[in-house]
Amino acid sequence: DQQVKQNSPSLSVQEGRISILNCDYTNSMFDYFLWYKKYPAEGPTFLISISSIKDKNEDGRFTVFLNKSAKHLSLHIVPSQPGDSAVYFCAARRTTDSWGKLQFGAGTQVVVTP
Amino acid sequence: DTGVSQDPRHKITKRGQNVTFRCDPISEHNRLYWYRQTLGQGPEFLTYFQNEAQLEKSRLLSDRFSAERPKGSFSTLEIQRTEQGDSAMYLCASSLRNRDLNFRRVGETQYFGPGTRLLVL
């Protein structure tokens, strides 16, 4: 039962342009969302998060938007840099869970070209 | 380096052998999680500890899988009688249980280690 979906397995973007990654979820009980970035042979690295009480959170070049009615969130990276080439995972949890299990999407491979 | 560490980083074993992986979380973190990741998929939750107590283990893939965190610090994940389908990346993460001033839970960030890549021949 895949409750978090990233429907684009890959994205290619030119250096300096905006990267937009999308994520959809089905469980309306999710109230905390995170984006992780993963390089090959490394563990996921936390990027940015958003609580369901907000619709936007910004940290430097990274902005996450949350549309609760559509059960959709997106990650904007601007400007994109070559070092942003990685796999990006969207994750969600229910804060009311006593143990905070994260449910992950399958990931989107981003390639930033010169 | 004060991040999450895992050992070994790579493990090749023959089918039927037992393997054990170790995870050292960030020192002040009281929650520890194990995940498994297979090719083309996101991490899949396996089990969770708060301090030394294993509070959720129903997602462990079979009774061949077991995990411990004996003193509430490092944790081990053991797979007995390995099968080729166990080949995957095993990830450990840690977080700090957190509540706001009104004692409500607030979002916690899980920080991941580099993973142990297991290949069962």
gemmi code that builds the backbone of each chain (N, CA, C; Angstrom):
import gemmi

chains = {
    "A": [
        ("ASP", (0.848, -1.184, 0.000), (0.000, 0.000, 0.000), (0.891, 1.245, 0.000)),
        ("GLN", (1.074, 1.830, -1.183), (1.980, 2.954, -1.342), (1.203, 4.219, -1.021)),
        ("GLN", (1.417, 4.782, 0.157), (0.660, 5.952, 0.571), (1.347, 7.251, 0.178)),
        ("VAL", (2.592, 7.172, -0.232), (3.336, 8.339, -0.686), (3.872, 8.016, -2.073)),
        ("LYS", (3.544, 8.879, -3.032), (3.900, 8.577, -4.415), (4.676, 9.717, -5.042)),
        ("GLN", (5.747, 9.366, -5.698), (6.484, 10.301, -6.534), (6.406, 9.736, -7.942)),
        ("ASN", (5.597, 10.360, -8.747), (5.258, 9.772, -10.040), (6.281, 10.035, -11.132)),
        ("SER", (7.229, 10.942, -10.865), (8.271, 11.197, -11.857), (9.551, 10.529, -11.392)),
        ("PRO", (9.959, 9.463, -12.048), (11.182, 8.784, -11.603), (12.449, 9.586, -11.888)),
        ("SER", (12.369, 10.526, -12.847), (13.573, 11.287, -13.162), (13.212, 12.685, -13.639)),
        ("LEU", (14.188, 13.584, -13.486), (14.011, 14.982, -13.888), (15.369, 15.510, -14.326)),
        ("SER", (15.404, 16.141, -15.502), (16.627, 16.757, -15.978), (16.399, 18.259, -16.061)),
        ("VAL", (17.344, 19.037, -15.511), (17.176, 20.493, -15.494), (18.516, 21.142, -15.747)),
        ("GLN", (18.476, 22.298, -16.389), (19.714, 23.017, -16.661), (20.177, 23.768, -15.416)),
        ("GLU", (21.472, 23.836, -15.280), (22.071, 24.596, -14.185), (21.525, 26.025, -14.192)),
        ("GLY", (21.149, 26.519, -13.011), (20.620, 27.870, -12.902), (19.112, 27.966, -12.984)),
        ("ARG", (18.485, 26.899, -13.529), (17.023, 26.916, -13.664), (16.388, 26.350, -12.399)),
        ("ILE", (15.060, 26.384, -12.373), (14.326, 25.848, -11.225), (14.053, 24.363, -11.410)),
        ("SER", (14.241, 23.592, -10.337), (13.824, 22.185, -10.307), (12.548, 22.111, -9.476)),
        ("ILE", (11.557, 21.430, -9.994), (10.305, 21.236, -9.255), (10.035, 19.747, -9.140)),
        ("LEU", (10.017, 19.259, -7.908), (9.757, 17.854, -7.648), (8.397, 17.725, -6.968)),
        ("ASN", (7.641, 16.744, -7.393), (6.284, 16.582, -6.893), (6.092, 15.307, -6.088)),
        ("CYS", (5.142, 15.377, -5.179), (4.862, 14.236, -4.299), (3.376, 14.263, -3.950)),
        ("ASP", (2.721, 13.131, -4.038), (1.314, 13.004, -3.674), (1.165, 11.977, -2.563)),
        ("TYR", (0.198, 12.191, -1.704), (-0.042, 11.226, -0.642), (-1.531, 10.921, -0.545)),
        ("THR", (-1.844, 9.775, 0.020), (-3.237, 9.349, 0.082), (-3.801, 9.373, 1.498)),
        ("ASN", (-2.936, 9.354, 2.502), (-3.404, 9.271, 3.882), (-3.615, 10.677, 4.450)),
        ("SER", (-4.851, 11.059, 4.693), (-5.143, 12.412, 5.188), (-4.688, 12.611, 6.632)),
        ("MET", (-4.257, 11.542, 7.287), (-3.770, 11.668, 8.657), (-2.305, 12.127, 8.710)),
        ("PHE", (-1.611, 12.096, 7.602), (-0.224, 12.588, 7.589), (-0.229, 14.074, 7.911)),
        ("ASP", (0.666, 14.481, 8.801), (0.694, 15.895, 9.172), (2.106, 16.463, 9.232)),
        ("TYR", (3.074, 15.697, 8.805), (4.449, 16.202, 8.800), (5.149, 15.575, 7.619)),
        ("PHE", (5.808, 16.415, 6.839), (6.375, 15.971, 5.574), (7.838, 16.406, 5.483)),
        ("LEU", (8.647, 15.543, 4.898), (10.076, 15.812, 4.809), (10.563, 15.490, 3.412)),
        ("TRP", (11.619, 16.181, 3.006), (12.343, 15.829, 1.793), (13.761, 15.447, 2.177)),
        ("TYR", (14.217, 14.349, 1.569), (15.578, 13.871, 1.757), (16.252, 13.792, 0.394)),
        ("LYS", (17.554, 13.955, 0.422), (18.377, 13.860, -0.775), (19.352, 12.715, -0.567)),
        ("LYS", (19.577, 11.937, -1.616), (20.457, 10.772, -1.456), (21.432, 10.681, -2.627)),
        ("TYR", (22.712, 10.645, -2.272), (23.748, 10.350, -3.253), (23.982, 8.845, -3.267)),
        ("PRO", (24.520, 8.315, -4.363), (24.813, 6.877, -4.423), (25.724, 6.444, -3.283)),
        ("ALA", (25.466, 5.291, -2.723), (26.284, 4.683, -1.666), (26.297, 5.504, -0.374)),
        ("GLU", (25.342, 6.413, -0.218), (25.219, 7.149, 1.037), (23.794, 7.036, 1.546)),
        ("GLY", (23.606, 7.327, 2.848), (22.253, 7.368, 3.379), (21.558, 8.661, 2.993)),
        ("PRO", (20.223, 8.694, 3.118), (19.484, 9.933, 2.822), (19.898, 11.062, 3.767)),
        ("THR", (19.971, 12.260, 3.203), (20.324, 13.454, 3.970), (19.098, 14.350, 4.052)),
        ("PHE", (18.740, 14.766, 5.262), (17.579, 15.625, 5.445), (17.788, 16.974, 4.749)),
        ("LEU", (16.729, 17.432, 4.036), (16.791, 18.702, 3.348), (15.908, 19.744, 4.011)),
        ("ILE", (14.625, 19.451, 4.061), (13.669, 20.439, 4.519), (12.386, 19.718, 4.914)),
        ("SER", (11.629, 20.315, 5.824), (10.376, 19.697, 6.261), (9.282, 20.747, 6.340)),
        ("ILE", (8.052, 20.259, 6.469), (6.920, 21.169, 6.624), (5.840, 20.482, 7.455)),
        ("SER", (5.281, 21.224, 8.358), (4.155, 20.747, 9.154), (2.862, 21.070, 8.412)),
        ("SER", (1.828, 20.299, 8.686), (0.559, 20.511, 7.978), (-0.141, 21.812, 8.377)),
        ("ILE", (0.363, 22.492, 9.398), (-0.252, 23.777, 9.757), (0.279, 24.910, 8.870)),
        ("LYS", (1.254, 24.598, 8.042), (1.814, 25.592, 7.131), (1.539, 25.191, 5.691)),
        ("ASP", (1.673, 26.126, 4.773), (1.573, 25.774, 3.357), (2.881, 26.042, 2.599)),
        ("LYS", (3.854, 26.601, 3.315), (5.125, 26.883, 2.655), (6.228, 26.940, 3.711)),
        ("ASN", (7.384, 26.404, 3.341), (8.558, 26.539, 4.187), (9.773, 26.722, 3.290)),
        ("GLU", (10.606, 27.661, 3.650), (11.720, 28.033, 2.783), (13.023, 27.941, 3.565)),
        ("ASP", (14.040, 27.425, 2.900), (15.363, 27.351, 3.506), (16.390, 27.509, 2.401)),
        ("GLY", (16.890, 28.724, 2.262), (17.882, 28.979, 1.222), (17.304, 28.744, -0.157)),
        ("ARG", (17.953, 27.864, -0.919), (17.484, 27.596, -2.287), (16.295, 26.632, -2.339)),
        ("PHE", (15.927, 26.095, -1.207), (14.896, 25.056, -1.150), (13.598, 25.603, -0.549)),
        ("THR", (12.506, 25.355, -1.248), (11.186, 25.734, -0.750), (10.250, 24.550, -0.916)),
        ("VAL", (9.518, 24.241, 0.135), (8.519, 23.176, 0.041), (7.137, 23.815, 0.171)),
        ("PHE", (6.243, 23.394, -0.727), (4.866, 23.858, -0.731), (3.948, 22.682, -0.407)),
        ("LEU", (2.955, 22.942, 0.420), (2.001, 21.890, 0.793), (0.580, 22.327, 0.441)),
        ("ASN", (-0.120, 21.495, -0.302), (-1.530, 21.721, -0.634), (-2.316, 20.566, -0.023)),
        ("LYS", (-2.856, 20.815, 1.175), (-3.525, 19.727, 1.904), (-4.783, 19.248, 1.208)),
        ("SER", (-5.520, 20.162, 0.612), (-6.772, 19.743, -0.025), (-6.504, 18.810, -1.197)),
        ("ALA", (-5.378, 19.027, -1.874), (-5.013, 18.161, -3.000), (-4.129, 17.008, -2.562)),
        ("LYS", (-3.730, 16.978, -1.300), (-2.789, 15.975, -0.792), (-1.544, 15.936, -1.678)),
        ("HIS", (-0.963, 17.107, -1.823), (0.163, 17.252, -2.743), (1.202, 18.183, -2.135)),
        ("LEU", (2.460, 17.807, -2.287), (3.515, 18.735, -1.922), (4.562, 18.762, -3.019)),
        ("SER", (5.293, 19.863, -3.039), (6.334, 20.008, -4.049), (7.569, 20.639, -3.413)),
        ("LEU", (8.685, 20.327, -4.006), (9.976, 20.892, -3.599), (10.512, 21.696, -4.765)),
        ("HIS", (10.819, 22.969, -4.508), (11.417, 23.827, -5.512), (12.875, 24.082, -5.145)),
        ("ILE", (13.748, 23.911, -6.096), (15.160, 24.202, -5.910), (15.524, 25.271, -6.924)),
        ("VAL", (15.935, 26.437, -6.410), (16.285, 27.503, -7.337), (17.391, 28.378, -6.758)),
        ("PRO", (18.472, 28.623, -7.514), (18.772, 28.014, -8.796), (19.360, 26.611, -8.614)),
        ("SER", (19.140, 25.754, -9.577), (19.696, 24.398, -9.513), (21.196, 24.445, -9.770)),
        ("GLN", (21.920, 23.589, -9.036), (23.372, 23.535, -9.158), (23.791, 22.090, -9.462)),
        ("PRO", (24.963, 21.891, -10.056), (25.389, 20.515, -10.367), (25.398, 19.592, -9.159)),
        ("GLY", (25.744, 20.114, -7.994), (25.756, 19.310, -6.780), (24.389, 18.868, -6.319)),
        ("ASP", (23.334, 19.395, -6.953), (21.973, 18.967, -6.607), (21.613, 17.657, -7.297)),
        ("SER", (22.438, 17.181, -8.184), (22.164, 15.911, -8.872), (22.190, 14.776, -7.854)),
        ("ALA", (21.048, 14.162, -7.655), (20.891, 13.131, -6.616), (19.483, 12.560, -6.753)),
        ("VAL", (19.171, 11.593, -5.901), (17.796, 11.094, -5.796), (17.127, 11.814, -4.633)),
        ("TYR", (15.925, 12.318, -4.864), (15.181, 13.040, -3.846), (13.971, 12.207, -3.410)),
        ("PHE", (13.847, 12.020, -2.097), (12.739, 11.254, -1.543), (11.813, 12.174, -0.765)),
        ("CYS", (10.542, 12.005, -0.979), (9.509, 12.629, -0.187), (9.116, 11.634, 0.903)),
        ("ALA", (8.884, 12.108, 2.125), (8.478, 11.224, 3.219), (7.382, 11.906, 4.032)),
        ("ALA", (6.538, 11.107, 4.656), (5.423, 11.631, 5.434), (5.230, 10.803, 6.696)),
        ("ARG", (4.687, 11.438, 7.713), (4.384, 10.719, 8.946), (3.175, 11.332, 9.612)),
        ("ARG", (2.609, 10.581, 10.557), (1.560, 11.088, 11.434), (2.211, 11.390, 12.761)),
        ("THR", (2.182, 12.650, 13.169), (2.825, 13.017, 14.426), (2.152, 12.320, 15.603)),
        ("THR", (0.887, 11.964, 15.454), (0.189, 11.289, 16.537), (0.637, 9.847, 16.704)),
        ("ASP", (1.329, 9.311, 15.720), (1.956, 8.000, 15.910), (2.973, 8.124, 17.027)),
        ("SER", (2.940, 7.228, 17.937), (3.866, 7.323, 19.061), (5.289, 7.048, 18.625)),
        ("TRP", (5.437, 6.495, 17.449), (6.779, 6.093, 17.070), (7.264, 6.643, 15.746)),
        ("GLY", (6.485, 7.529, 15.152), (7.007, 8.358, 14.073), (7.534, 7.674, 12.840)),
        ("LYS", (6.937, 6.561, 12.446), (7.377, 5.881, 11.239), (7.237, 6.795, 10.034)),
        ("LEU", (8.275, 6.871, 9.221), (8.220, 7.623, 7.979), (7.805, 6.699, 6.847)),
        ("GLN", (6.935, 7.201, 5.988), (6.594, 6.499, 4.751), (7.204, 7.286, 3.605)),
        ("PHE", (7.959, 6.595, 2.790), (8.716, 7.235, 1.717), (8.088, 6.974, 0.363)),
        ("GLY", (8.272, 7.945, -0.543), (8.006, 7.692, -1.944), (9.184, 6.953, -2.558)),
        ("ALA", (9.044, 6.615, -3.834), (10.075, 5.818, -4.515), (11.255, 6.651, -4.981)),
        ("GLY", (11.128, 7.966, -4.916), (12.250, 8.820, -5.261), (12.187, 9.375, -6.670)),
        ("THR", (12.830, 10.525, -6.865), (12.984, 11.153, -8.177), (14.465, 11.433, -8.384)),
        ("GLN", (15.013, 10.912, -9.473), (16.414, 11.148, -9.808), (16.519, 12.496, -10.534)),
        ("VAL", (17.263, 13.411, -9.943), (17.460, 14.735, -10.561), (18.857, 14.795, -11.161)),
        ("VAL", (18.917, 15.234, -12.405), (20.200, 15.461, -13.075), (20.255, 16.918, -13.486)),
        ("VAL", (21.258, 17.625, -12.982), (21.445, 19.034, -13.341), (22.555, 19.112, -14.372)),
        ("THR", (22.206, 19.613, -15.553), (23.164, 19.661, -16.653), (23.746, 21.063, -16.797)),
        ("PRO", (24.996, 21.171, -17.276), (25.639, 22.491, -17.415), (24.948, 23.339, -18.463)),
    ],
    "B": [
        ("ASP", (33.205, 13.310, 13.809), (31.929, 13.195, 13.114), (30.849, 12.776, 14.108)),
        ("THR", (29.813, 13.581, 14.280), (28.801, 13.280, 15.269), (27.526, 12.768, 14.638)),
        ("GLY", (27.554, 12.334, 13.407), (26.375, 11.810, 12.731), (26.142, 10.360, 13.081)),
        ("VAL", (25.126, 9.768, 12.436), (24.813, 8.351, 12.605), (25.857, 7.532, 11.850)),
        ("SER", (26.401, 6.516, 12.506), (27.367, 5.653, 11.832), (26.853, 4.220, 11.798)),
        ("GLN", (27.252, 3.497, 10.749), (26.845, 2.110, 10.576), (28.056, 1.286, 10.189)),
        ("ASP", (28.046, 0.044, 10.651), (29.163, -0.839, 10.369), (28.655, -2.278, 10.216)),
        ("PRO", (29.099, -3.025, 9.193), (30.003, -2.571, 8.135), (29.260, -1.756, 7.077)),
        ("ARG", (29.978, -1.188, 6.139), (29.341, -0.473, 5.043), (28.908, -1.442, 3.949)),
        ("HIS", (29.619, -2.542, 3.830), (29.290, -3.552, 2.826), (29.449, -4.930, 3.457)),
        ("LYS", (28.560, -5.848, 3.039), (28.656, -7.215, 3.537), (28.226, -8.164, 2.419)),
        ("ILE", (29.101, -9.100, 2.098), (28.772, -10.158, 1.139), (28.761, -11.463, 1.914)),
        ("THR", (27.698, -12.222, 1.768), (27.581, -13.466, 2.514), (26.944, -14.529, 1.636)),
        ("LYS", (27.090, -15.749, 2.071), (26.455, -16.848, 1.341), (25.093, -17.125, 1.953)),
        ("ARG", (24.194, -17.584, 1.102), (22.850, -17.930, 1.544), (22.917, -18.911, 2.708)),
        ("GLY", (22.117, -18.649, 3.739), (22.079, -19.522, 4.902), (22.918, -19.044, 6.069)),
        ("GLN", (23.821, -18.101, 5.800), (24.656, -17.567, 6.875), (23.895, -16.497, 7.662)),
        ("ASN", (24.345, -16.244, 8.890), (23.794, -15.157, 9.703), (24.651, -13.916, 9.537)),
        ("VAL", (24.024, -12.754, 9.567), (24.756, -11.495, 9.508), (24.234, -10.564, 10.588)),
        ("THR", (25.118, -9.695, 11.079), (24.734, -8.701, 12.085), (25.300, -7.355, 11.692)),
        ("PHE", (24.451, -6.344, 11.767), (24.848, -4.976, 11.451), (24.737, -4.127, 12.707)),
        ("ARG", (25.612, -3.123, 12.779), (25.603, -2.242, 13.939), (25.269, -0.821, 13.526)),
        ("CYS", (24.575, -0.112, 14.400), (24.254, 1.299, 14.193), (24.579, 2.075, 15.464)),
        ("ASP", (25.320, 3.169, 15.305), (25.558, 4.089, 16.408), (24.828, 5.392, 16.106)),
        ("PRO", (23.810, 5.734, 16.878), (23.031, 6.943, 16.567), (23.756, 8.206, 17.025)),
        ("ILE", (23.183, 9.349, 16.700), (23.657, 10.619, 17.241), (23.492, 10.555, 18.755)),
        ("SER", (24.483, 11.004, 19.495), (24.609, 10.648, 20.914), (23.407, 11.046, 21.762)),
        ("GLU", (22.812, 12.196, 21.530), (21.708, 12.605, 22.407), (20.344, 12.117, 21.936)),
        ("HIS", (20.314, 11.381, 20.815), (19.039, 10.921, 20.263), (18.541, 9.687, 21.000)),
        ("ASN", (17.256, 9.726, 21.377), (16.708, 8.597, 22.115), (15.888, 7.651, 21.234)),
        ("ARG", (15.606, 8.054, 20.002), (14.851, 7.175, 19.101), (15.768, 6.661, 18.004)),
        ("LEU", (15.600, 5.388, 17.685), (16.426, 4.756, 16.660), (15.531, 3.894, 15.784)),
        ("TYR", (15.755, 3.984, 14.485), (14.918, 3.301, 13.496), (15.800, 2.480, 12.569)),
        ("TRP", (15.271, 1.356, 12.112), (15.893, 0.583, 11.041), (14.950, 0.589, 9.831)),
        ("TYR", (15.546, 0.797, 8.657), (14.823, 0.766, 7.393), (15.576, -0.144, 6.435)),
        ("ARG", (14.870, -0.609, 5.437), (15.499, -1.357, 4.348), (15.148, -0.668, 3.034)),
        ("GLN", (16.143, -0.575, 2.159), (15.887, 0.021, 0.849), (16.345, -0.916, -0.248)),
        ("THR", (15.450, -1.211, -1.176), (15.794, -2.002, -2.342), (15.840, -1.096, -3.559)),
        ("LEU", (16.417, -1.600, -4.623), (16.680, -0.791, -5.813), (15.399, -0.185, -6.372)),
        ("GLY", (15.425, 1.118, -6.588), (14.288, 1.793, -7.203), (13.155, 2.106, -6.249)),
        ("GLN", (13.362, 1.843, -4.971), (12.319, 2.101, -3.975), (12.841, 3.037, -2.894)),
        ("GLY", (11.912, 3.644, -2.163), (12.298, 4.420, -1.012), (12.528, 3.510, 0.184)),
        ("PRO", (13.128, 4.031, 1.240), (13.328, 3.233, 2.447), (12.009, 2.720, 3.010)),
        ("GLU", (12.062, 1.480, 3.500), (10.890, 0.813, 4.067), (11.154, 0.566, 5.549)),
        ("PHE", (10.250, 1.035, 6.398), (10.427, 0.921, 7.842), (10.430, -0.538, 8.298)),
        ("LEU", (11.362, -0.860, 9.217), (11.429, -2.200, 9.785), (11.061, -2.226, 11.259)),
        ("THR", (11.763, -1.393, 12.073), (11.552, -1.447, 13.514), (12.031, -0.164, 14.164)),
        ("TYR", (11.671, 0.026, 15.411), (11.913, 1.295, 16.094), (12.171, 1.068, 17.584)),
        ("PHE", (13.108, 1.835, 18.120), (13.417, 1.815, 19.551), (13.257, 3.213, 20.130)),
        ("GLN", (12.723, 3.265, 21.335), (12.823, 4.481, 22.130), (13.647, 4.105, 23.347)),
        ("ASN", (14.803, 4.714, 23.456), (15.810, 4.263, 24.429), (16.074, 2.782, 24.170)),
        ("GLU", (15.975, 1.924, 25.191), (16.275, 0.510, 24.957), (15.026, -0.300, 24.592)),
        ("ALA", (13.874, 0.308, 24.644), (12.626, -0.419, 24.397), (12.299, -0.474, 22.913)),
        ("GLN", (12.066, -1.685, 22.423), (11.654, -1.868, 21.035), (10.137, -1.739, 20.999)),
        ("LEU", (9.656, -0.590, 20.531), (8.236, -0.283, 20.629), (7.439, -0.704, 19.406)),
        ("GLU", (8.119, -1.035, 18.335), (7.397, -1.454, 17.148), (8.282, -2.401, 16.360)),
        ("LYS", (7.846, -3.623, 16.185), (8.634, -4.577, 15.413), (7.786, -5.389, 14.458)),
        ("SER", (6.540, -4.992, 14.308), (5.644, -5.784, 13.469), (6.034, -5.738, 11.994)),
        ("ARG", (6.858, -4.726, 11.630), (7.238, -4.599, 10.232), (8.517, -5.354, 9.901)),
        ("LEU", (9.122, -5.970, 10.893), (10.264, -6.826, 10.581), (9.786, -7.906, 9.614)),
        ("LEU", (10.612, -8.187, 8.620), (10.150, -8.908, 7.444), (9.836, -10.369, 7.703)),
        ("SER", (10.459, -10.953, 8.685), (10.168, -12.333, 9.065), (10.805, -12.578, 10.419)),
        ("ASP", (10.565, -13.776, 10.967), (11.181, -14.075, 12.264), (12.681, -14.320, 12.145)),
        ("ARG", (13.202, -14.246, 10.938), (14.667, -14.339, 10.783), (15.351, -13.017, 11.139)),
        ("PHE", (14.550, -11.960, 11.201), (15.077, -10.628, 11.492), (14.852, -10.315, 12.967)),
        ("SER", (15.885, -9.785, 13.614), (15.729, -9.339, 14.990), (16.640, -8.148, 15.224)),
        ("ALA", (16.262, -7.303, 16.167), (17.046, -6.114, 16.468), (17.100, -5.924, 17.968)),
        ("GLU", (18.194, -5.329, 18.402), (18.379, -5.050, 19.830), (18.974, -3.666, 20.005)),
        ("ARG", (18.734, -3.104, 21.171), (19.391, -1.855, 21.564), (19.592, -1.956, 23.072)),
        ("PRO", (20.531, -2.768, 23.496), (20.593, -3.205, 24.892), (20.777, -2.096, 25.930)),
        ("LYS", (21.501, -1.080, 25.623), (21.738, -0.053, 26.635), (21.188, 1.291, 26.198)),
        ("GLY", (20.317, 1.260, 25.206), (19.741, 2.504, 24.737), (20.690, 3.367, 23.948)),
        ("SER", (21.822, 2.793, 23.533), (22.758, 3.583, 22.722), (22.836, 2.969, 21.322)),
        ("PHE", (23.841, 2.115, 21.068), (23.943, 1.513, 19.742), (22.884, 0.417, 19.584)),
        ("SER", (22.658, 0.035, 18.329), (21.692, -1.026, 18.037), (22.315, -2.016, 17.066)),
        ("THR", (21.824, -3.249, 17.104), (22.231, -4.255, 16.129), (20.997, -4.825, 15.451)),
        ("LEU", (21.152, -5.122, 14.171), (20.121, -5.806, 13.387), (20.729, -7.109, 12.919)),
        ("GLU", (20.093, -8.231, 13.239), (20.595, -9.532, 12.836), (19.628, -10.173, 11.864)),
        ("ILE", (20.172, -10.775, 10.839), (19.387, -11.584, 9.905), (19.937, -13.000, 9.971)),
        ("GLN", (19.106, -13.938, 10.333), (19.528, -15.340, 10.405), (19.145, -16.053, 9.109)),
        ("ARG", (19.948, -17.033, 8.757), (19.672, -17.886, 7.582), (19.337, -17.016, 6.376)),
        ("THR", (20.280, -16.172, 6.011), (20.026, -15.199, 4.950), (19.575, -15.858, 3.656)),
        ("GLU", (18.735, -15.124, 2.931), (18.231, -15.551, 1.627), (18.625, -14.491, 0.601)),
        ("GLN", (18.607, -14.871, -0.673), (19.015, -13.920, -1.706), (18.095, -12.697, -1.710)),
        ("GLY", (16.854, -12.869, -1.355), (15.918, -11.743, -1.302), (16.212, -10.747, -0.195)),
        ("ASP", (17.120, -11.081, 0.705), (17.511, -10.144, 1.757), (18.510, -9.115, 1.255)),
        ("SER", (19.028, -9.306, 0.065), (19.998, -8.356, -0.499), (19.344, -6.989, -0.633)),
        ("ALA", (19.928, -5.989, 0.010), (19.348, -4.648, 0.061), (20.315, -3.741, 0.790)),
        ("MET", (19.940, -2.454, 0.871), (20.640, -1.498, 1.726), (19.860, -1.417, 3.035)),
        ("TYR", (20.550, -1.583, 4.158), (19.910, -1.484, 5.471), (20.345, -0.159, 6.103)),
        ("LEU", (19.363, 0.664, 6.391), (19.606, 2.019, 6.868), (19.164, 2.159, 8.318)),
        ("CYS", (19.931, 2.905, 9.061), (19.594, 3.230, 10.437), (19.376, 4.742, 10.509)),
        ("ALA", (18.447, 5.168, 11.324), (18.200, 6.590, 11.523), (17.972, 6.838, 13.006)),
        ("SER", (18.225, 8.068, 13.440), (17.942, 8.412, 14.831), (17.274, 9.775, 14.887)),
        ("SER", (16.549, 9.999, 15.985), (15.890, 11.282, 16.184), (15.748, 11.518, 17.675)),
        ("LEU", (15.393, 12.750, 17.992), (15.198, 13.122, 19.387), (13.712, 13.332, 19.609)),
        ("ARG", (13.151, 12.565, 20.556), (11.738, 12.742, 20.884), (11.537, 14.162, 21.374)),
        ("ASN", (10.543, 14.841, 20.824), (10.448, 16.277, 21.026), (9.019, 16.709, 21.287)),
        ("ARG", (8.834, 17.551, 22.271), (7.516, 18.114, 22.518), (7.668, 19.617, 22.688)),
        ("ASP", (6.615, 20.356, 22.342), (6.692, 21.802, 22.514), (6.352, 22.168, 23.957)),
        ("LEU", (6.277, 23.466, 24.242), (6.087, 23.904, 25.623), (4.720, 23.491, 26.182)),
        ("ASN", (3.787, 23.210, 25.288), (2.485, 22.723, 25.730), (2.421, 21.204, 25.768)),
        ("PHE", (3.578, 20.595, 25.693), (3.729, 19.141, 25.785), (3.058, 18.422, 24.638)),
        ("ARG", (2.885, 19.115, 23.523), (2.373, 18.437, 22.336), (3.558, 17.962, 21.521)),
        ("ARG", (3.335, 16.803, 20.855), (4.424, 16.316, 20.001), (4.624, 17.281, 18.848)),
        ("VAL", (5.860, 17.496, 18.510), (6.158, 18.289, 17.327), (6.947, 17.428, 16.362)),
        ("GLY", (6.975, 17.860, 15.115), (7.635, 17.071, 14.094), (9.081, 16.797, 14.448)),
        ("GLU", (9.501, 15.599, 14.243), (10.878, 15.214, 14.514), (11.548, 14.880, 13.208)),
        ("THR", (12.803, 15.213, 13.112), (13.574, 14.894, 11.925), (14.429, 13.671, 12.205)),
        ("GLN", (14.340, 12.689, 11.334), (15.178, 11.504, 11.433), (16.424, 11.715, 10.593)),
        ("TYR", (17.574, 11.437, 11.196), (18.858, 11.571, 10.514), (19.395, 10.180, 10.239)),
        ("PHE", (19.780, 9.964, 9.003), (20.162, 8.640, 8.546), (21.672, 8.440, 8.551)),
        ("GLY", (22.062, 7.198, 8.763), (23.443, 6.794, 8.581), (23.712, 6.461, 7.120)),
        ("PRO", (24.944, 6.052, 6.798), (25.321, 5.772, 5.410), (24.792, 4.447, 4.888)),
        ("GLY", (24.301, 3.594, 5.786), (23.737, 2.321, 5.360), (24.757, 1.198, 5.296)),
        ("THR", (24.236, -0.023, 5.351), (25.031, -1.234, 5.114), (24.428, -1.926, 3.909)),
        ("ARG", (25.257, -2.129, 2.887), (24.765, -2.806, 1.688), (25.043, -4.290, 1.813)),
        ("LEU", (24.002, -5.090, 1.789), (24.111, -6.545, 1.940), (23.885, -7.226, 0.604)),
        ("LEU", (24.786, -8.134, 0.273), (24.625, -8.972, -0.917), (24.680, -10.427, -0.470)),
        ("VAL", (23.610, -11.140, -0.738), (23.541, -12.565, -0.390), (23.688, -13.379, -1.669)),
        ("LEU", (24.738, -14.185, -1.704), (25.022, -14.989, -2.906), (24.342, -16.346, -2.858)),
    ],
}
model = gemmi.Model(1)
for chain_id, residues in chains.items():
    chain = gemmi.Chain(chain_id)
    for i, (resn, *xyz) in enumerate(residues, 1):
        res = gemmi.Residue()
        res.name, res.seqid = resn, gemmi.SeqId(i, " ")
        for name, pos in zip(("N", "CA", "C"), xyz):
            atom = gemmi.Atom()
            atom.name, atom.element = name, gemmi.Element(name[0])
            atom.pos, atom.b_iso = gemmi.Position(*pos), 0.0
            res.add_atom(atom)
        chain.add_residue(res)
    model.add_chain(chain)
structure = gemmi.Structure()
structure.add_model(model)
structure.setup_entities()
